């Protein structure tokens, strides 16, 4: 055992007090750092939220002129297409106020994208459905269709109503009266047996379905949903003739798609409008 010198005890207690004071000072400093860190984090969060709100407000302010300028070009496209203005005789407006409209210029197109999606409403029949998709060459509407394959996919959204699908096919150079039943090419839905090459029920369990087509003929795809649950969503993919089967779009029958781009103070807004040709 070590001998205890009671004369040294005051010095020992003084050291212990100093250590206690130093420990408390360290804890106070640590708490101060934690509080400052929390305040700094809150400040940064508020600054981020405020910056996002300011940016969104600025985008909204710049969007309105771009949107109305794009609508003005829509009116010009309507005039050009409905009046059938010859190519080269009409130039779209390139600038309205601070909005730039010629980068890129309005693009007119007669076809959709190779992958096309649509909604088929409930409660229709073969005779009443508006979902007719004509497959033909937009640059030569009275010639062959030049389509070699089509794929239909039932998009599963929880609805299990059956989508009924028909495909008719005809030679655009053939006299319609030579067909059985006779009549205009794929335009009279009075009889669901006319010129069909295939018909079937499309549902999630039988999806997707693919048909090979005769590229020397034109085709019309007809779909309808006679169920009562709700809309059925379908994806249509079209391809050119084999053996390459290059992806193609579905033509806008009697319509022209116009893509319009409007830029205002670094903000770009795009609009797609569909205009009837007649």
Residue frames relative to the residue before (quaternion, step in Angstrom):
aa qw qx qy qz dx dy dz
X 1.0000 0.0000 0.0000 0.0000 0.00 0.00 0.00
X 0.4082 -0.7023 0.5256 0.2528 3.55 -1.10 0.71
X 0.4671 -0.6707 0.4832 0.3138 3.55 -0.93 0.71
X 0.3356 -0.7407 0.5553 0.1743 3.53 -1.06 0.82
X 0.1719 -0.7732 0.6051 0.0805 3.51 -0.79 1.11
X 0.2989 -0.7977 0.4998 0.1568 3.55 -0.27 1.27
X 0.5662 0.5994 -0.3902 0.4097 3.54 1.23 -0.33
X 0.6826 0.4820 -0.2846 0.4699 3.61 1.20 -0.52
X 0.4535 0.7262 -0.4373 0.2754 3.61 1.20 -0.20
X 0.6281 0.5270 -0.3697 0.4370 3.69 0.86 -0.67
X 0.6484 0.5119 -0.3281 0.4582 3.60 1.01 -0.76
X 0.6321 0.5341 -0.3304 0.4539 3.58 1.03 -0.81
X 0.6765 0.4882 -0.2984 0.4637 3.60 0.88 -0.92
X 0.6209 0.5373 -0.3416 0.4573 3.60 1.05 -0.68
X 0.6466 0.5063 -0.3212 0.4716 3.60 0.97 -0.78
X 0.6405 0.5228 -0.3305 0.4553 3.56 0.98 -0.86
X 0.6482 0.5182 -0.3248 0.4536 3.62 0.97 -0.82
X 0.6475 0.5188 -0.3220 0.4560 3.57 1.01 -0.84
X 0.6417 0.5137 -0.3231 0.4690 3.58 1.00 -0.82
X 0.6449 0.5207 -0.3247 0.4555 3.61 0.96 -0.78
X 0.6546 0.5047 -0.3137 0.4674 3.58 0.97 -0.86
X 0.6543 0.5061 -0.3148 0.4655 3.60 0.97 -0.84
X 0.6427 0.5196 -0.3277 0.4578 3.63 0.98 -0.78
X 0.6566 0.5020 -0.3149 0.4665 3.58 0.97 -0.81
X 0.6305 0.5236 -0.3365 0.4638 3.56 1.04 -0.74
X 0.6465 0.5184 -0.3216 0.4581 3.64 0.99 -0.72
X 0.6453 0.5070 -0.3197 0.4737 3.57 1.01 -0.80
X 0.6386 0.5278 -0.3239 0.4569 3.58 0.99 -0.81
X 0.6477 0.5129 -0.3132 0.4682 3.57 1.00 -0.85
X 0.6525 0.5156 -0.3127 0.4589 3.59 0.97 -0.88
X 0.6553 0.5010 -0.3142 0.4700 3.59 0.96 -0.84
X 0.6308 0.5313 -0.3318 0.4580 3.57 1.03 -0.77
X 0.6513 0.5091 -0.3128 0.4677 3.60 0.99 -0.82
X 0.6480 0.5164 -0.3206 0.4590 3.58 0.98 -0.82
X 0.6536 0.5059 -0.3142 0.4671 3.60 0.95 -0.85
X 0.6624 0.5001 -0.3083 0.4649 3.57 0.93 -0.87
X 0.6333 0.5279 -0.3295 0.4601 3.61 1.04 -0.77
X 0.6527 0.5069 -0.3182 0.4645 3.58 0.96 -0.83
X 0.6501 0.5058 -0.3169 0.4703 3.59 0.96 -0.86
X 0.6487 0.5171 -0.3170 0.4596 3.58 0.99 -0.84
X 0.6486 0.5147 -0.3198 0.4605 3.62 0.97 -0.85
X 0.6518 0.5040 -0.3125 0.4728 3.57 0.98 -0.84
X 0.6401 0.5322 -0.3230 0.4503 3.57 1.00 -0.82
X 0.6604 0.4953 -0.3085 0.4727 3.58 0.94 -0.88
X 0.6417 0.5246 -0.3294 0.4522 3.60 0.98 -0.81
X 0.6658 0.4894 -0.3043 0.4739 3.56 0.92 -0.86
X 0.6411 0.5217 -0.3280 0.4575 3.58 1.01 -0.82
X 0.6414 0.5217 -0.3256 0.4588 3.61 1.01 -0.80
X 0.6554 0.5054 -0.3085 0.4689 3.57 0.95 -0.90
X 0.6687 0.4957 -0.3031 0.4639 3.58 0.90 -0.90
X 0.6445 0.5173 -0.3246 0.4601 3.59 1.00 -0.82
X 0.6422 0.5179 -0.3196 0.4660 3.60 1.00 -0.82
X 0.6621 0.5026 -0.3077 0.4629 3.57 0.96 -0.87
X 0.6494 0.5098 -0.3193 0.4652 3.57 0.97 -0.84
X 0.6573 0.5038 -0.3115 0.4660 3.58 0.98 -0.86
X 0.6522 0.5073 -0.3191 0.4641 3.60 0.96 -0.84
X 0.6419 0.5159 -0.3260 0.4642 3.57 1.00 -0.79
X 0.6500 0.5123 -0.3152 0.4644 3.56 1.03 -0.80
X 0.6386 0.5155 -0.3265 0.4688 3.58 1.00 -0.80
X 0.6457 0.5224 -0.3213 0.4549 3.57 0.99 -0.82
X 0.6511 0.5140 -0.3156 0.4608 3.58 0.98 -0.84
X 0.7094 0.4431 -0.2621 0.4814 3.60 1.00 -0.82
X 0.5888 0.6005 -0.3658 0.3988 3.58 1.18 -0.52
X 0.6397 0.5734 -0.3430 0.3800 3.58 0.88 -0.91
X 0.6838 0.4498 -0.3188 0.4780 3.67 0.80 -0.82
X 0.6394 0.5260 -0.3337 0.4507 3.61 1.02 -0.78
X 0.6500 0.5241 -0.3134 0.4523 3.57 0.99 -0.83
X 0.7014 0.4564 -0.2819 0.4694 3.59 0.83 -0.93
X 0.6114 0.5280 -0.3565 0.4694 3.60 1.10 -0.59
X 0.6415 0.5099 -0.3227 0.4736 3.59 1.01 -0.79
X 0.6332 0.5188 -0.3357 0.4660 3.59 1.03 -0.71
X 0.6112 0.5420 -0.3527 0.4563 3.60 1.08 -0.68
X 0.6497 0.4929 -0.3157 0.4851 3.60 1.02 -0.77
X 0.5726 0.5745 -0.3755 0.4485 3.58 1.15 -0.56
X 0.6414 0.5106 -0.3223 0.4733 3.58 1.00 -0.80
X 0.6432 0.5075 -0.3268 0.4711 3.60 1.00 -0.76
X 0.6468 0.5107 -0.3191 0.4680 3.60 1.00 -0.83
X 0.6178 0.5438 -0.3365 0.4575 3.57 1.04 -0.78
X 0.6620 0.4949 -0.2994 0.4767 3.58 0.93 -0.91
X 0.6788 0.5147 -0.3016 0.4282 3.60 0.82 -1.00
X 0.7358 0.4322 -0.2420 0.4617 3.57 0.83 -0.99
X 0.6749 0.4894 -0.3061 0.4597 3.59 0.91 -0.85
X 0.7116 0.4199 -0.2516 0.5039 3.60 1.06 -0.73
X 0.3310 -0.7754 0.4754 0.2514 3.58 1.34 -0.06
X 0.0760 0.8186 -0.5574 0.1159 3.54 0.83 1.08
X 0.4883 -0.6808 0.4505 0.3085 3.64 -0.77 0.94
X 0.5934 -0.5728 0.4228 0.3755 3.60 -1.10 0.64
X 0.7877 0.3021 -0.2380 0.4813 3.56 -0.98 0.84
X 0.6574 0.5158 -0.3083 0.4547 3.59 1.25 -0.22
X 0.7544 0.2925 -0.1660 0.5638 3.57 1.27 -0.11
X 0.0903 -0.7857 0.6111 0.0322 3.57 -0.93 0.91
X 0.4168 -0.7020 0.5182 0.2549 3.56 -0.82 1.00
X 0.5721 -0.5723 0.4641 0.3602 3.55 -1.21 0.58
X 0.2783 -0.7997 0.5149 0.1339 3.58 -0.85 0.95
X 0.8076 0.0835 -0.0488 0.5817 3.61 1.18 -0.30
X 0.0297 -0.7633 0.6454 -0.0051 3.53 -1.01 0.92
X 0.8050 -0.0695 0.0045 0.5892 3.57 -0.28 1.24
X 0.7871 -0.2455 0.2166 0.5228 3.55 -0.72 -1.11
X 0.5715 0.6076 -0.3729 0.4065 3.59 1.27 -0.06
X 0.2393 -0.7679 0.5842 0.1088 3.55 -0.81 1.10
X 0.1216 -0.8360 0.5350 0.0078 3.57 -0.77 1.09
X 0.6682 0.5252 -0.3063 0.4288 3.61 1.18 0.04
X 0.6847 0.4440 -0.2980 0.4953 3.59 1.10 0.47
X 0.4023 -0.4845 -0.6832 0.3697 1.58 0.23 2.48
X 0.6166 -0.5415 0.4027 0.4055 3.61 -1.22 0.28
X 0.6686 -0.4778 0.3557 0.4452 3.63 -1.18 0.29
X 0.2038 -0.7875 0.5770 0.0741 3.55 -0.90 0.98
X 0.1953 -0.7748 0.5934 0.0966 3.57 -0.76 1.07
X 0.0031 0.8050 -0.5906 0.0554 3.54 -0.91 0.94
X 0.3017 -0.7606 0.5496 0.1683 3.55 -1.11 0.70
X 0.7327 0.3700 -0.2334 0.5213 3.61 1.22 0.04
X 0.4581 -0.6422 0.5378 0.2974 3.51 -1.28 0.44
X 0.6732 -0.4478 0.3682 0.4591 3.57 -1.28 -0.18
X 0.6535 -0.5365 0.3494 0.4037 3.64 -1.16 0.49
X 0.7309 0.2867 -0.1985 0.5866 3.59 1.16 -0.58
X 0.0248 -0.8259 0.5591 -0.0679 3.54 -0.37 1.32
X 0.1098 -0.7938 0.5963 0.0468 3.57 -0.90 0.93
X 0.0018 0.8017 -0.5962 0.0421 3.53 -1.06 0.79
X 0.3647 -0.7023 0.5698 0.2214 3.52 -1.32 0.41
X 0.1715 -0.7827 0.5942 0.0700 3.58 -0.84 1.03
X 0.3361 -0.7837 0.4919 0.1755 3.56 -0.41 1.26
X 0.5589 -0.6194 0.4484 0.3208 3.55 -1.22 0.52
X 0.7926 0.4128 -0.2490 0.3733 3.51 -1.41 0.21
X 0.5538 0.5981 -0.4098 0.4095 3.62 1.13 0.50
X 0.2818 -0.7237 0.6022 0.1851 3.53 -1.34 0.34
X 0.7190 -0.4074 0.3203 0.4632 3.55 -1.32 -0.02
X 0.6982 0.4908 -0.2694 0.4461 3.55 0.98 -0.87
X 0.7768 0.3811 -0.1876 0.4648 3.61 1.06 -0.68
X 0.5157 0.6803 -0.4222 0.3049 3.60 1.14 -0.36
X 0.3273 -0.7395 0.5483 0.2129 3.60 -0.99 0.76
X 0.5677 0.6272 -0.3721 0.3819 3.59 1.27 -0.16
X 0.2168 0.7307 -0.6011 0.2403 3.54 0.09 1.44
X 0.0672 -0.7999 0.5963 0.0076 3.58 -0.72 1.06
X 0.1959 -0.7975 0.5636 0.0894 3.58 -0.40 1.24
X 0.1847 -0.7750 0.5984 0.0849 3.57 -0.97 0.94
X 0.2898 0.7318 -0.5559 0.2674 3.54 -0.35 1.28
X 0.5579 -0.5790 0.4672 0.3677 3.57 -1.30 0.12
X 0.3908 -0.7543 0.4680 0.2436 3.64 -0.43 1.15
X 0.6611 0.4959 -0.3183 0.4645 3.61 1.12 -0.53
X 0.7771 0.1533 -0.0919 0.6035 3.60 1.26 -0.29
X 0.0827 -0.8719 0.4802 0.0493 3.60 0.56 1.15
X 0.6942 0.4370 -0.2935 0.4909 3.62 1.16 -0.30
X 0.6248 0.5415 -0.3408 0.4475 3.59 1.27 0.07
X 0.7750 -0.3216 0.2372 0.4896 3.58 -1.25 -0.30
X 0.5533 -0.6369 0.4330 0.3174 3.54 -1.21 0.48
X 0.2006 -0.8165 0.5081 0.1869 3.57 1.15 -0.73
X 0.4820 0.6090 -0.4756 0.4130 3.56 1.05 0.78
X 0.1875 -0.8257 0.5267 0.0761 3.57 -0.84 0.98
X 0.8098 0.0483 -0.0025 0.5847 3.58 1.17 -0.40
X 0.0439 -0.7746 0.6304 0.0245 3.54 -1.21 0.63
X 0.1157 -0.7872 0.6045 0.0376 3.58 -1.00 0.89
X 0.1340 -0.7870 0.6007 0.0427 3.56 -0.87 1.03
X 0.0702 -0.7964 0.6006 0.0018 3.55 -0.92 0.98
X 0.3275 -0.7182 0.5848 0.1870 3.54 -0.90 1.01
X 0.2482 -0.7787 0.5610 0.1315 3.60 -0.56 1.17
X 0.3133 -0.7953 0.4964 0.1517 3.54 -0.44 1.27
X 0.0456 0.7980 -0.5957 0.0792 3.57 -0.56 1.23
X 0.6901 -0.4507 0.2760 0.4944 3.57 1.23 0.32
X 0.6232 0.5067 -0.3375 0.4909 3.58 1.25 -0.33
X 0.1757 -0.8139 0.5495 0.0690 3.59 -0.83 0.96
X 0.3059 0.7493 -0.5316 0.2500 3.61 1.17 0.39
X 0.4757 -0.6785 0.4880 0.2742 3.55 -1.06 0.82
X 0.2329 -0.7450 0.6098 0.1377 3.56 -0.98 0.89
X 0.2136 -0.7959 0.5579 0.0983 3.58 -0.59 1.16
X 0.1234 -0.8289 0.5450 -0.0244 3.53 -0.71 1.18
X 0.0195 -0.7696 0.6381 -0.0060 3.55 -1.03 0.91
X 0.0841 -0.7655 0.6342 0.0689 3.53 -1.21 0.56
X 0.0802 -0.7819 0.6166 0.0446 3.57 -0.75 1.04
X 0.1606 -0.7922 0.5878 0.0337 3.54 -1.18 0.65
X 0.0783 0.8044 -0.5832 0.0815 3.57 -0.94 0.84
X 0.4477 -0.6432 0.5533 0.2822 3.51 -1.33 0.41
X 0.3850 -0.7596 0.4637 0.2446 3.64 -0.48 1.10
X 0.6636 0.4890 -0.3114 0.4728 3.60 1.21 -0.34
X 0.5746 0.5945 -0.3737 0.4203 3.57 1.29 -0.18
X 0.5212 -0.6130 0.4945 0.3288 3.56 -1.13 0.69
X 0.4597 -0.7114 0.4499 0.2833 3.63 -0.60 1.06
X 0.6231 0.5585 -0.3504 0.4207 3.58 1.10 -0.57
X 0.5984 0.5676 -0.3625 0.4340 3.59 1.25 -0.24
X 0.5880 0.5683 -0.3723 0.4390 3.57 1.26 -0.24
X 0.2583 -0.7431 0.5938 0.1688 3.52 -1.28 0.33
X 0.4523 -0.3369 -0.7903 0.2394 1.54 -1.01 2.29
X 0.5515 -0.6171 0.4415 0.3464 3.60 -1.13 0.53
X 0.3817 0.7209 -0.5280 0.2361 3.54 -1.21 0.42
X 0.7240 -0.4129 0.3057 0.4603 3.58 -1.27 0.05
X 0.6042 -0.6096 0.3835 0.3410 3.53 -1.06 0.79
X 0.8636 -0.1676 0.0776 0.4691 3.56 -0.67 1.22
X 0.5819 0.5997 -0.3841 0.3927 3.60 0.97 0.66
X 0.6835 0.4471 -0.2862 0.5010 3.59 1.24 -0.09
X 0.1276 -0.8457 0.5149 0.0579 3.60 -0.10 1.25
X 0.3000 0.7847 -0.4981 0.2146 3.58 1.05 0.66
X 0.7932 0.1576 -0.0660 0.5845 3.57 1.14 -0.51
X 0.3237 -0.7908 0.4886 0.1763 3.57 -0.56 1.15
X 0.5785 0.5593 -0.4039 0.4352 3.60 1.19 0.35
X 0.5027 0.7003 -0.4192 0.2850 3.60 1.20 -0.17
X 0.8867 -0.1016 0.0363 0.4496 3.52 -0.88 1.12
X 0.3743 0.7420 -0.4990 0.2456 3.59 1.06 0.42
X 0.2634 -0.7476 0.5881 0.1608 3.53 -1.14 0.68
X 0.7957 -0.0582 0.0130 0.6027 3.55 1.23 -0.29
X 0.0512 0.7619 -0.6456 -0.0081 3.55 -1.21 0.56
X 0.1227 0.7846 -0.5978 0.1093 3.57 -1.04 0.74
X 0.4842 -0.6228 0.5264 0.3171 3.54 -1.37 0.17
X 0.1786 -0.7809 0.5929 0.0822 3.55 -0.84 1.02
X 0.1152 0.7660 -0.6209 0.1200 3.52 -0.84 1.07
X 0.7180 -0.4549 0.2603 0.4581 3.65 -1.12 0.31
X 0.6887 0.4977 -0.3014 0.4325 3.59 0.93 -0.81
X 0.7334 0.3748 -0.2306 0.5181 3.63 1.17 -0.45
X 0.5577 0.6135 -0.3770 0.4129 3.60 1.28 0.15
X 0.6004 -0.1988 -0.7741 -0.0282 1.57 -2.06 1.48
X 0.2848 -0.7255 0.5978 0.1875 3.55 -1.35 0.23
X 0.1282 -0.8019 0.5826 0.0343 3.58 -0.98 0.92
X 0.1158 -0.7670 0.6287 0.0551 3.56 -1.06 0.88
X 0.2754 -0.6928 0.6334 0.2075 3.53 -1.21 0.61
X 0.2209 -0.8093 0.5408 0.0616 3.56 -0.86 1.04
X 0.4805 -0.6203 0.5335 0.3158 3.54 -1.33 0.33
X 0.3142 -0.7966 0.4784 0.1943 3.65 -0.29 1.17
X 0.6122 0.5525 -0.3634 0.4335 3.61 1.21 -0.26
X 0.7077 0.3952 -0.2466 0.5312 3.59 1.31 -0.11
X 0.4259 -0.6484 0.5498 0.3098 3.55 -1.34 0.08
X 0.1853 -0.7831 0.5872 0.0873 3.53 -1.15 0.65
X 0.1274 -0.7549 0.6330 0.1152 3.52 -1.32 0.35
X 0.2382 -0.7617 0.5928 0.1077 3.53 -0.84 1.10
X 0.0612 -0.7946 0.6039 -0.0164 3.57 -0.83 1.06
X 0.0374 0.8030 -0.5921 0.0562 3.60 -0.70 1.05
X 0.0677 0.7865 -0.6131 0.0307 3.56 -1.16 0.58
X 0.2850 -0.7352 0.6004 0.1332 3.50 -1.30 0.59
X 0.1360 -0.8233 0.5493 0.0436 3.57 -0.29 1.27
X 0.4781 0.6879 -0.4304 0.3362 3.60 1.27 0.04
X 0.4406 -0.7046 0.5033 0.2368 3.54 -1.34 -0.02
X 0.4951 0.6883 -0.4255 0.3163 3.61 1.24 -0.08
X 0.6964 -0.4079 0.3102 0.5024 3.57 0.79 -0.96
X 0.7674 -0.3548 0.2604 0.4662 3.53 -1.30 -0.28
X 0.2196 -0.7216 0.6404 0.1450 3.52 -1.25 0.63
X 0.2318 -0.7821 0.5668 0.1156 3.55 -0.88 0.95
X 0.0962 -0.8140 0.5724 -0.0215 3.51 -0.81 1.10
X 0.2042 -0.7459 0.6210 0.1279 3.54 -1.21 0.65
X 0.1268 -0.7937 0.5945 0.0226 3.55 -0.82 1.08
X 0.0408 -0.7817 0.6223 -0.0063 3.56 -0.79 1.08
X 0.0927 -0.8132 0.5744 0.0122 3.57 -0.75 1.05
X 0.1441 -0.7902 0.5949 0.0289 3.54 -1.18 0.74
X 0.5272 -0.6162 0.4877 0.3233 3.52 -1.29 0.47
X 0.7540 -0.3805 0.2639 0.4659 3.60 -1.29 -0.11
X 0.5362 -0.6003 0.4910 0.3333 3.53 -1.31 0.44
X 0.5800 -0.0414 -0.7812 -0.2273 1.52 -2.44 0.42
X 0.5703 0.6299 -0.3846 0.3606 3.63 1.21 -0.21
X 0.1012 -0.8303 0.5358 0.1157 3.59 1.10 -0.75
X 0.0474 0.8253 -0.5553 0.0909 3.56 0.67 1.15
X 0.5070 -0.6593 0.4468 0.3296 3.64 -0.83 0.89
X 0.0488 -0.7802 0.6236 -0.0022 3.56 -1.04 0.90
X 0.4604 -0.6673 0.5078 0.2916 3.54 -1.30 0.27
X 0.5169 -0.5953 0.5035 0.3534 3.55 -1.32 0.23
X 0.4332 -0.7095 0.4778 0.2841 3.63 -0.71 0.95
X 0.4105 -0.6351 0.5853 0.2925 3.51 -1.23 0.56
X 0.2991 -0.7863 0.5143 0.1666 3.55 -0.30 1.24
X 0.8498 -0.0142 -0.0343 0.5258 3.56 -0.51 1.23
X 0.6758 0.4475 -0.2848 0.5117 3.57 1.24 0.36
X 0.2036 -0.7509 0.6121 0.1412 3.54 -1.27 0.39
X 0.2881 -0.7403 0.5849 0.1639 3.54 -0.95 0.92
X 0.0911 -0.7855 0.6112 0.0320 3.57 -0.94 0.92
X 0.1758 -0.7716 0.6064 0.0777 3.56 -0.77 1.11
X 0.0838 -0.8096 0.5807 -0.0180 3.56 -0.68 1.17
X 0.1212 -0.7849 0.6062 0.0430 3.56 -0.96 0.97
X 0.0350 -0.7939 0.6068 -0.0179 3.58 -0.88 0.99
X 0.0982 -0.7970 0.5957 0.0205 3.57 -0.89 1.02
X 0.0392 0.7918 -0.6059 0.0662 3.52 -0.95 0.99
X 0.8443 -0.1312 0.0485 0.5172 3.58 -0.55 1.23
X 0.7670 -0.3808 0.1914 0.4796 3.57 0.88 0.98
X 0.6410 0.4901 -0.3227 0.4947 3.59 1.27 -0.08
X 0.1553 -0.7965 0.5814 0.0590 3.59 -0.85 1.01
X 0.0268 -0.7696 0.6380 0.0013 3.54 -0.98 0.91
X 0.1521 -0.7967 0.5821 0.0584 3.58 -0.97 0.92
X 0.0948 -0.7869 0.6095 0.0187 3.54 -1.14 0.75
X 0.1392 -0.7613 0.6283 0.0794 3.55 -1.05 0.84
X 0.0171 -0.7962 0.6047 -0.0133 3.59 -0.77 1.03
X 0.2700 -0.7386 0.5996 0.1483 3.55 -1.17 0.72
X 0.0768 -0.8207 0.5658 -0.0175 3.57 -0.60 1.18
X 0.4252 -0.6851 0.5230 0.2763 3.63 -0.82 0.92
X 0.4562 -0.7053 0.4703 0.2707 3.58 -0.94 0.84
X 0.7715 0.2904 -0.1701 0.5399 3.60 1.11 -0.53
